[in-house]
């Protein structure tokens, strides 16, 4: 059987399985899709649209495995297959980079997030949230590498009595690294910019807080928002509000809730939308409790999405969450 005949046979199998499976993703279809794409690389029978459709199916399958089925191994191996076929796929690099971040494989995570920030996104397939987070994940992973390297250096220094210095001394180099890490201890998001600051700078900003500015603080054991008054919120409310603030005009669509609300992954879209609206109502009540009466999180017309506009804000965080 020629390769072209094999490709046609695989296409027929996929079509038959899709008819039988109906809605949703299927492991067998995902496996056959990968085989089809791999064989096509040798003969180039499929056009760009057909290849993109198969890649999209694999992306959806990997995403469902990660979020809905909680099968990290399958999700990880599927993203690896996608990246072998399409190394420049920005969304696949982002999602695989996030898996590496969760596994504390900092260098691998940085490599994939670097592809995200350096890649061309002419079709805007990445959300504004993902573009910002990719930069933050790079910074966080690099800082984690530095912290772990510093700890290992301390251990090695304890086991050595006298060290002959070559060039800059170990102590001076260690001091420079520690000083650099302290400068980037906190992350601050505002309407105008994002930056890393030291603990002292963080406290200075908090001490001179403007009561016309909404403050969301994720650096303490108890999360809170502050406007006219200080109001405690849950961790999930804090993450949801942060995403809404950073999302700006584009808002936060239902499709991105999977990444924020792990407790609703098994729901249908309709139930998930109802759940999302309930969370927004509760969050609006918290904003009112903090004194933000004239600004509300609003539904974007004709879309399953919310946004919070025209609010001056500061978001403090430790990590690239």
Protein Blocks (a to p, Z undefined) as FASTA:
>chain_A
ZZklmmmmmmmmmmmmmmmnmnaddfklmmmmmmmmmmmmmnomacfklmmmmmmmmmmm
mmmmmmmnopaklmmmmmmmmmmmmmmlmklmmmmmmmmmmnopaklmmmmmmmmmmpcc
fkopacfklmmmmmmmmmmmmmmmmmmmmmmmmmmmmmpmbdcdehjafklmmmmmmmmm
mmmmpccddfkbccdddfklmmmmmmmccfkbccddfkbfbdcddfkbccdddfklmmmm
mmmmmnmmnopafklmmmmmmmlmmpcfklmmmmmmmmmmmmmmmmmmnopakbccddde
hiacdddehiacddddfbdZZ
